[in-house]
């Protein structure tokens, strides 16, 4: 079970408090999304943008780009630390998930990748646990166009914390298939790699996700990565009123690929499911996923530990 951006169902995403709560709730892995600041510090934040999860528009109103967005890459670490991190909100200021932590409230701040890994390892030491990290390189090609190659620095930070071998408690994920090949071959990374699979309409990098989901695409992935992270909706369909698995998970697993879908949310059930418990049981028992991303680690842990 991977804590999706921490205990995001309860505390603002990618806050250290949210990561600590997810750890206490029994997550097996904590997820980190990695983006670069203006001074090339790697920070933990889901987007290359700041304006939907912080008070950047209030603090630095003149720093938006021509598209009206505020980019992490335009701020140095000291400036980023001065911001408040909030529950995710929409362009009109309304909360994306209204029943979660109150929007624009709390005392949460941006931190670095290095700081989060240190906290994780300190928690493992103090609790005797072995919770792993599950970092994602965000838009590496975009970052290179902005003047920074984040992958080598990213792998260096992981190595500094002892994450170097396939047996270590880490998965490295990315939507960019070419970047994962580069990480495996050119950068000689031995860590377990995960190909995230979205929809082409999302504009999430250069990869053709429709092609990656084909038998040929999966076979190609199996030569580079250890797992796929598909969107939850890609793993089931509704046929004549019945919910059935699509072939994707089974085909991937036949090739030796683990399947870690995203994102399981108690307050955002996909079509066809009437409860979170029913959703989890379908994916665990019928799709037979090897892992999953969730905003609600406590609820998933309860279901995993208490099977019918």
C-alpha positions in Angstrom: 0.0 0.0 0.0 1.4 3.4 -1.1 0.3 6.5 0.8 -0.6 8.8 -2.1 1.1 12.1 -1.3 0.8 11.1 2.4 -2.4 10.9 4.4 -4.1 13.1 1.8 -7.6 12.3 2.9 -6.9 13.9 6.3 -4.1 16.5 5.9 -2.7 18.6 3.1 -0.9 16.6 0.4 2.9 16.3 0.7 3.0 17.9 4.1 5.4 16.3 6.5 2.6 16.0 9.0 0.6 14.1 6.4 3.5 11.8 5.7 4.0 11.1 9.4 0.2 10.3 9.8 0.3 7.9 6.8 3.3 6.2 8.4 1.4 5.8 11.6 -1.6 4.5 9.7 0.4 1.5 8.4 1.4 2.5 4.9 4.1 0.3 3.3 5.4 3.1 1.2 5.3 6.9 1.2 5.0 8.7 -2.1 7.1 11.8 -3.0 6.6 13.9 -6.2 9.8 15.6 -7.2 10.2 19.0 -8.8 13.0 21.5 -9.0 13.3 25.0 -7.6 15.1 27.9 -9.3 18.2 27.2 -7.3 18.0 23.5 -8.4 16.8 22.1 -5.0 14.6 19.1 -5.4 11.4 19.6 -3.4 8.4 17.5 -2.7 5.3 18.8 -4.4 2.8 17.2 -6.8 2.8 19.8 -9.5 5.3 22.1 -11.3 2.7 24.7 -10.3 2.2 26.3 -6.8 -1.1 28.1 -7.2 -3.5 25.3 -6.3 -1.8 24.2 -3.1 -0.3 27.3 -1.5 -0.7 31.0 -0.9 1.8 32.0 -3.6 -0.6 34.3 -5.3 -1.0 36.3 -2.1 2.7 36.3 -1.2 4.1 36.9 -4.7 1.3 38.3 -6.9 3.6 39.6 -9.6 5.5 36.3 -10.2 2.9 34.5 -12.4 4.0 33.6 -15.9 2.0 34.7 -19.0 -0.4 31.8 -18.6 -1.4 33.0 -15.1 0.3 30.1 -13.3 2.9 30.3 -10.6 5.8 27.8 -11.3 8.0 26.1 -8.7 10.9 26.7 -11.0 10.6 30.4 -10.7 11.2 30.4 -6.9 14.3 29.6 -4.9 14.1 27.3 -1.9 14.1 30.1 0.7 11.1 31.7 -1.1 9.3 28.4 -1.3 9.8 27.8 2.4 8.0 31.1 3.1 4.8 29.8 1.6 1.9 28.1 3.4 0.8 24.7 1.9 -2.9 24.2 1.9 -5.5 21.6 1.0 -5.8 21.5 -2.8 -8.3 24.0 -4.2 -9.7 24.9 -7.6 -9.2 28.1 -9.7 -12.2 29.7 -8.0 -10.9 29.0 -4.6 -13.3 26.1 -3.7 -11.8 23.0 -2.2 -11.3 20.0 -4.5 -12.4 17.7 -1.7 -14.8 19.8 0.5 -15.0 17.3 3.4 -11.2 17.1 3.9 -8.9 19.3 5.9 -10.3 22.9 5.8 -9.1 24.8 2.8 -6.5 27.5 3.3 -6.0 26.5 6.9 -3.1 25.1 9.0 0.6 25.7 9.4 2.2 23.5 6.7 5.2 24.2 4.5 7.2 23.0 1.5 10.2 20.7 2.2 13.0 19.1 0.2 13.3 15.5 -1.0 16.3 15.1 1.2 14.4 16.2 4.3 11.6 13.8 3.7 13.9 10.8 3.2 15.7 11.7 6.4 12.4 11.9 8.3 11.3 8.5 6.8 14.5 6.9 7.9 14.4 8.4 11.3 10.8 7.1 11.8 12.0 3.6 10.7 14.7 3.8 13.3 12.5 5.0 16.1 9.7 2.6 15.4 11.7 -0.4 14.1 9.7 -0.3 10.9 10.8 -0.6 7.2 8.5 1.7 5.4 9.8 2.5 1.9 9.8 5.5 -0.4 8.0 5.7 -3.7 9.2 8.9 -5.5 8.0 10.2 -8.9 10.1 12.3 -11.2 7.7 15.0 -12.4 8.0 16.1 -16.1 11.8 15.5 -16.6 11.7 16.7 -20.2 10.0 20.0 -19.1 12.6 20.4 -16.4 15.5 20.0 -18.9 13.9 22.7 -21.1 13.9 24.9 -17.9 17.7 24.3 -17.5 17.9 21.4 -15.0 18.3 17.7 -15.4 16.7 16.4 -12.3 17.2 12.6 -12.7 21.0 12.4 -11.8 20.5 14.6 -8.8 17.4 12.6 -7.8 19.3 9.3 -8.0 22.2 10.8 -6.1 19.9 11.8 -3.2 18.5 8.4 -3.1 22.0 6.9 -3.0 23.0 9.2 -0.2 20.2 7.6 1.9 21.2 4.1 1.0 18.7 3.4 -1.8 20.9 1.8 -4.5 19.8 -1.8 -5.1 16.7 -3.5 -6.4 16.2 -5.1 -3.0 16.0 -1.7 -1.3 12.6 -0.4 -0.1 12.0 2.0 -3.0 10.2 2.3 -6.3 11.0 5.0 -8.8 8.0 6.1 -10.9 7.5 8.3 -13.9 5.0 8.9 -16.7 7.8 9.4 -19.2 8.7 6.0 -20.7 11.8 7.4 -22.4 13.1 8.8 -19.1 12.7 5.5 -17.4 14.8 3.8 -20.2 17.4 6.5 -19.7 17.4 6.0 -15.9 17.8 2.2 -16.3 20.4 2.2 -19.2 22.3 5.5 -19.3 22.2 6.3 -15.6 22.7 2.6 -14.7 20.0 2.6 -12.0 19.3 -0.8 -10.3 16.3 0.4 -8.4 12.8 -0.9 -9.2 11.1 1.3 -11.8 7.4 1.9 -12.4 5.8 3.1 -15.6 2.9 5.3 -14.7 0.1 5.0 -17.3 -2.4 7.8 -17.8 -4.6 8.9 -20.6 -3.2 10.6 -23.7 -5.8 13.4 -23.2 -4.2 14.4 -19.9 -1.0 15.8 -21.6 1.1 14.1 -19.0 4.4 14.0 -20.8 5.4 12.6 -24.2 4.5 9.0 -23.8 1.8 7.3 -25.8 -0.2 5.6 -23.1 -2.6 3.9 -25.5 0.4 2.1 -27.1 1.9 1.2 -23.7 -1.2 -0.6 -22.7 -1.1 -3.0 -25.7 0.4 -6.4 -25.5 3.4 -5.2 -27.5 3.7 -2.1 -25.3 3.7 -4.1 -22.1 6.3 -6.5 -23.5 8.5 -3.5 -24.3 8.0 -2.1 -20.8 8.9 -5.5 -19.2 12.4 -5.1 -20.6 13.0 -1.9 -18.6 10.6 -1.6 -15.6 9.4 -3.8 -12.8 5.8 -2.5 -12.5 3.1 -0.4 -14.0 1.0 2.2 -12.3 -2.2 2.4 -14.3 -5.1 4.7 -13.7 -7.7 2.8 -11.7 -10.3 3.2 -14.5 -8.1 1.3 -16.9 -8.3 -1.9 -14.9 -12.1 -2.6 -15.0 -15.1 -2.1 -17.2 -18.8 -2.5 -16.8 -20.3 -5.1 -19.1 -24.0 -5.7 -19.1 -24.3 -4.3 -15.7 -21.5 -6.4 -14.2 -18.1 -5.0 -13.2 -15.3 -7.1 -14.7 -11.5 -6.7 -14.8 -10.0 -5.6 -18.1 -7.1 -7.8 -19.5 -4.5 -5.1 -18.6 -3.5 -6.4 -15.1 -3.4 -10.0 -16.1 -1.3 -9.4 -19.2 1.2 -7.2 -17.3 1.6 -9.8 -14.5 2.2 -12.6 -17.1 5.2 -10.6 -18.2 6.5 -10.3 -14.6 5.3 -6.8 -14.1 3.6 -5.8 -10.8 0.5 -3.7 -11.0 0.1 -0.7 -8.6 -3.0 1.4 -9.7 -3.9 4.9 -8.5 -5.8 6.4 -6.8 -8.2 4.8 -4.2 -10.2 7.5 -2.5 -13.1 7.0 0.0 -14.6 10.3 -1.1 -14.3 9.8 -4.9 -15.5 6.4 -5.8 -15.2 5.4 -9.5 -18.3 4.5 -11.5 -20.0 1.3 -10.6 -18.8 1.0 -6.9 -21.2 1.8 -4.1 -18.6 1.7 -1.2 -14.9 2.0 -0.6 -14.8 -1.5 0.8 -16.4 -3.0 -2.3 -13.9 -1.1 -4.4 -10.9 -2.5 -2.5 -12.2 -6.0 -2.4 -12.8 -6.0 -6.2 -9.3 -4.9 -6.9 -7.6 -7.1 -4.4 -9.6 -10.3 -5.0 -10.6 -10.0 -8.7 -8.1 -7.8 -10.4 -5.4 -9.1 -8.0 -3.3 -6.0 -7.9 0.1 -6.2 -6.3 -0.2 -2.8 -4.6 -2.2 0.4 -4.7 -2.1 4.1 -4.1 -4.5 5.6 -1.6 -5.4 8.8 0.2 -6.8 6.7 3.1 -4.1 4.4 4.3 -6.0 3.6 7.5 -9.1 2.3 5.7 -7.0 0.2 3.2 -4.9 -1.2 6.0 -8.1 -2.3 7.9 -9.5 -4.0 4.8 -6.1 -5.8 4.0 -5.7 -6.9 7.6 -9.3 -8.1 7.9 -10.2 -10.0 4.7 -13.6 -11.8 4.6 
